[in-house]
Amino acid sequence: MPKTVDHDQRRAQIAEGLVRVAAREGLHAVTMRSVAAEAGVSLRLVQYYFQTKAQLMHDVLRHLERQSQERWAARLERMPSPPSGRAFVEAFLAEALPTDEASRAFHLVGASYAVLAMTDPELADQPFVAGLNHLEAQLADALRRAQADGELSGDRDASVEAARLIALNHGLGTAVLVGQRTGEDAEAVLRCHIDELFAAQGES
């Protein structure tokens, strides 16, 4: 009987190959051939699943996003149920920092993709920004729940605060990647900002 092929597994195998090449040499050095060699498959197989490098890179981002969501779900399960608004926000942002091998790969590929998309129309056409908008919307919803529970001042604009926190988180993530800060230092900066954000309610 012919061997059954798990296409999702094949795609994941190829995606992990790209992640390893990008983490080692940078995303600009990624080629279909180098990914095939790293993944231990033929170039023809990579081209069977992905007609262009842009398609491959976009699929890798989705692959990393799924892994990130799985890690976040596991972290939520370890937290008291339901977590306080502040605890949720702090954990959400800490999870997004590049503090281990998996999260570093996610940040490295994502940041590199964003830079390349600025000058590559084919990459820019992919819905890369949609993922960022989704994260920001999730955080804004968490802040609104905190306001409803009386943890956060109702005078705060949840959407604006979410945008500020995401921007701070991305900047700190880049600082960790380039070695300017440690993961612990970045988390301390985040906690300081979150302290100020939620302290305003207690002072009102």
C-alpha positions, 0 to 999 in steps of 0.5 A: 500500500502507498505510504500515507503522507501527513501534509501538516507534519511535512509543512511543520518539518519545513517550517522548523527548518526555516526557523533554524536557518533564520536563527543561525544565519538571519532571515535574509540568508534563507533560501528554498534550497537552504531550508530544504537541506536543513529540514532534510527534504528535497528542494522539490518537496519544499517547492511542492508545498510553497511556490514562493519564498514569501509563501513559505515565510508566511506559513512559518509565521503562522506556524510560530504563532500557533506554537506561541498560542499553545504556550500561552494556553499552557501558561493560562492553565497554570494561573488561578482561574480566573486570573485578575486583570493585572495578572493576565496583562502581566503574564500576557506581556511576559509571555511575548518576550524572547526569553527562551529558544522558542520565543526568541525564534518567534521574535527573530523571524517576526522582526526580520519578516517585518523589515523585509516586508518594508521593501518586498511587495510580495511579503507586504501583501501577506496579512502580517499586520493582522497578527499584530492587530489581533494581539493588540485587540486581545490586550485591549479586551483584557484591560476593559475587563480589568476596568469592569472589575474595578482594577483599572481606572475607567478614565483610561482608553483601553485601546490606547493603553494596549497600543502603548504596552505592545509598543513597549513590549516590542521595543524591549523584545528587540533589546533582549534579542540584540543583548542590550537587556536580559529577559529579567531586566525587560520583565522588570521594566514591564512590571514597573509600567504595569504598576503605574498603569494599575496604581492610578485606580488605587489613587482615584 
